[in-house]
């Protein structure tokens, strides 16, 4: 394996890692938004009918 092949392999590995990290962050953001939406709906129902 020469230097160019090693460079390409490292770049591919870094790209895969970055893609996985971005996917995990997107899932975490969606989960937090869902939790926030549940709390907002609960608060609105509490204020409206409480």
Secondary structure by P-SEA (a helix, b strand, c coil): ccaaaaaaaaaaaaaaaaaaaaaaaaaaaaaaaaaaaaaaaaaaaaaacc
